[in-house]
Amino acid sequence: MKKTILLLALICGLIGYLPAHAQFGSLGKAILEKGGELAGSGALNKVLKQPAAITTNFKDVDRNGMKPPSFHEGETAQPLYLLPKAANGGYKLCAGFYEMTNKSYCLQAGTRGPSSGDGYMLAPVLGPKQDVVIAILKSGEKHPNVSQHDIQVLLWAIIARTRFADYSTSIKLTATTLLTSADLLKLEGGALGILPASLMDKAKNQLPAPIQAVFEAENNIRRLAASGNASYEEMERYAVLAGIAPVVNNEFPSGTWSLHPQGYYVRYIPSSYSVTKTQIFVPQEIVKDGLYYDAPNAIACPANTGSQRLIQTNEPLNPNYSLKLKTKCF
């Protein structure tokens, strides 16, 4: 019976693929075929076993070499955004202490915004949609006409495992502006339709309590993404829970430094999910050609599991390009 209910729900949702097919030609046809594969697999247990779009959590943080908030306390940082740009879109690093207030994005629906006491530490971008998420942020830097809100809505739709065919026209426009056809096809893998309330209840009953809120938030985001008239604020209401996460992890306080695999130190101090101050310290002895910082390749992962994962960008907010670097860079 469970299989029948979900299969009918998914088949009904597949009707939404027909306009996409008409609008996007061969791409729409390929997405339609992907959706058909999903409908054919429609058992509830397979829905529950679908991996999250981004799976990074605090267990993925490498804590070796981390430094306390007092590391280089009192030093004046130079603007990170004045460093030379690398071919990959990041920044070439020179010895010294740098910082940048940059755009950041929420990658965890149904959780709370950044708390003032918890550390956010360097973690890799992991999960089935890691390449697509990174591609969006790198492409977003080249498309200043696409707003931060529009990119965040697209990311929420992806994190909620929304099917491309269910995207509203505006979200499809953002996706097709920022992604290649090959990337768009990747959006369908592991995607879900909007689950009816009866099925949501059955699914939630099989999930641990902390995961239930995330699962329900994702379903609400899928519904809003498909509605075509949902505002940013409505989607934010489900993606970002009101208030501060109640538990502070004192072992990893705000301002804790992570050791990057390339040998420099980085820390993240978010003021909201959309604004983060990133600081980097580069020891002289590790400087070499090819040393760089490329923000979208990492996530600022909170020690407090009730808070949001934040992915960073190479885009500074309110930069002052009249300033000059004191360090002589190659």
N, C-alpha and C positions, 0 to 999 in steps of 0.2 A: 504493500500500500504506500509506503514512504517513497519508493522508487517511482510509482505512478504519479503521485502528487508533484514531486520535483520535476519529473520529466515534462508534465503538462505545463508547469510554470515556465520552464526554460524554453519549450517549443513556442508558447505564446509570445515570450520575449523576443524570439528570433524573427518575428514579423518586422521588428525594427531594423533588420538588416537590409530590407528591400530598398528603402530610400538611399541607404549608404551605397548599395550596389549601383544604383542609378547615378549617384553623384560622383563616385570615385572610380567607376569603371572596373578595370581588372583588379585594382586594389580591393574594391568592395566585394568582388567575387571571391577573392582569397579569404577575406575576413568572414564572409558568409560560410565558407567551407570550414573555417576554424570553429565558428559558432556551432555548426552542425555536429562536429566532433564532441563539443562540450555537452550538447543536449543528449547525445547518445550515451553519455557516461553518467547520467543524472542521479545517482544514488546519494542519499543524504550523507553517508559516511565519506563519500568522495568529496563532497562540498566541505566537510569538516577537515578533511586531510589536505585541502588545497593550501599550499604554503603562502604565507604573507608575501606581498609584493616586495617589501624590503624587510629582511629578517634581522638586521643588526640589533644587538642588545649589549648591555654592559659586560656580559661575559666575553664579548669580542674585543674588549679594550685590552691592549697590552700594557700592563702596569709596570713593567720593568723600566727602570730609569726615570720614573716620574719624580717630579720635584714639588716641594710645598709652595703655597702662594707667596712666601717670602723670597723665593728665588728671584734675584735681580730687582728686588723691591727698591723703590726710590729712584731708579734710573729713568731717564727720559727716552721715550721711544721715538724713532723716526717713522715717517709715513711709509707703510708697506707698499702703497700703490705707486710710489715714485721709483721703485726698483724697475729694472728693465724687464720687459715682457718676454716670456719664453715662447718658443714656437708652438707649444701645446696650449697656450692661453694663460698659463700661470705666470709666476714671477720668478726671475732668476735671483738667487739669494747670495748676498754678500755678508761678511761678518758684521755682527751688530744686533741691536735690539729694535724691532719694528712692530708697528701696530696699524690696524685698519678697522674702521667700523664699516661693516659690509652687509649687503642683503643676505638674509638667510630664510630658510623655508622649513615648515613643519612637515615631518614625515611619520607622524604617529597620530592617527585619529582616535578620538575618545579618551584623550589624556589631557593633563593640565599644562598650562604655560610654564615657562621657566621660573624656578624659585630662586630667591636671592642667596640661599645658603649652600646649594648643592653644586658640586663640580661637574663640568661638562668636559669629557675627555675624548681624545682622538680615537676613532674606530673606523674600520673599513666599511665601504658601502657594499652590503651583501644582500643577496636575494634575487629572485627571478627577473626583477625589473631594474636591477642595478645599472645596466648599460643604458637603458632608456632614460632613467632619472638623470644620470650624469650628462647624457646627450642634451637633455632639455636645458640644463643650467648652462652648459657651454654654448649652446645655440642662443639662449636668451641674452647672453652678453653681446651677441652680434645683432640682436633685434631689439634695440632700445624702444621701439614703438610698441612692443608687447609689455604690458604693465606687470608689475610684481604680483598684483592681485590675480590677474589672469593666469599667470604661471602657477601660483599657489593653488588655484582652483583645479587646474589640470593635474597637478601633483596629488591633490586630495582624491581626485577621481581615480587616478592610477593606484594609489595606496588602498583605496576602497575596493579595488579589483573590479571596477566598472568596465563593461564591455564597450569597445569603441563604438559599435553601432548604437548604443544607448546614450552616447554623449549628446548633449544639446548642441545646437548649431554653433554657438559661441565657443564651446570647449573644443569642438572639432576644428574650428578655425585656428585656435591657439595651437593645437596639436599638429595640424598640417603645416603651419607656419614654421614650427620649431623642429619638426622631426622629418626624417626621410621616409620613403615608402616602406623600406625594410624595417625601420624602427616602429612604424605604425602597426605592422603585422605582429610585432612582438607584444603589443598591448593586449592581444586576445588570449594569449597563453595564461591559463589560470583565472580568467575573468569569470565573473558571476553575474547572473541576472538579479533583478530585485526580488528578494524572497518574501512571500506572503507572511502575514503575522503568525499564522498557525505553524508554518515551517520554521520561522524564526524562534518561536518558543521551544520547539522540539530541539533545534540546534543548540540554543543557549543552555538547555538543561544538560547537555553533554559536555559543556565547556567549564573550565575552572572559573570561579567568580571574577578574578581580575580581568579575564579575557572577554567576559560577556559584554562589558560596556564597549570594548573596542569592536567586537563583532556587530553589535547593534548600531554603533555609530557609522560603521562602514556601510551597512545596509541603508541607513538614512541618507548617507552621502550619495550612494548609487541612485536612490530615488530622486534626490534633488538634481543630480547631474543630468538625469533624463528628463526632468520636468520642462526645461527650456526657459523657465521664468524665475528660477531661484536666485536670490541675491547673494553676494559674497558673504554678507552678515549671517544669512540663514545657514549657509554651509559651515561657516566658522563656528556657529553655535553647537553643531554636532562634533566638529573636528577638535575644537578646543574647549575643554570643560572649564567652567567658571571657577575662580579661586586658585589658590596655591596648593600644590601637592602637599599633603599633611605631614609626610615623614621626611626628615632631613638626614642624609647619610653623612655623618660627621667624619667618617674615615676619608672621604674625598670632598673637602670643602671647596667652595667657589674659588676659582683662581689656581687650582692645581694644574701643574704643567705635565704634559705628556711628551715622551721622547719619540720623535718621528723616526720611521725606519731609516731615513737618510742621515740621521745623526743630529738634527737640530731639535729645538724644543718649541712646542706650540701649546697655547691654551685659549679657551673660548669663554667669554663673559657675555652672555646674552642679556639684553634688556627687555626683549620680547621675542616671540618666535620669529619675527620678521627682521630683527635687528640684532646683530652680534658684533662685539668687539673681539677681533682676533689678534693675538700677540705672538710674536715669533722671536726666539733668541737663537742666533747662529754663531757657534764657537768658531774662532779663527782657524783652528786646526782641521776643520772638516771642509773648509771652502774649496771647491773645485768646479771645473766646468761641468755643467749638467746637474748642479744642485738647484732645485727649484721647489716652489710651493704652488700646488694647483688645488684650490679649495674644493671643487666638486668631487674630488676623489676620496673624500673623507666625510665622516659624520661626527658632529659634536654630540656625544652620547651621554645622557645624564646618569649620574650615580643613583639618583632617585628614579626608580622604575615607574613611578606614577607620572613622570614628566615626559615631555616630548623630545624625540630625537630631532636634531636640527642639522640640515645639510647647508653647507656654506657656499658662497660664490666668490668669484674674483672681482665682483663689482663693488667699488667703494661707495658709501653714502656721503654726500656733501664733501667731496675731495677738494683740497686746496692746492692746485697745481702751481701756484706761485712760490710755494716752498721749495727748498733745495736740499738734496741729501748731503750730509756731512761726510758720509763714507764714500770713498772712491771705489766704484764698482767696475769690474772688467766689462 
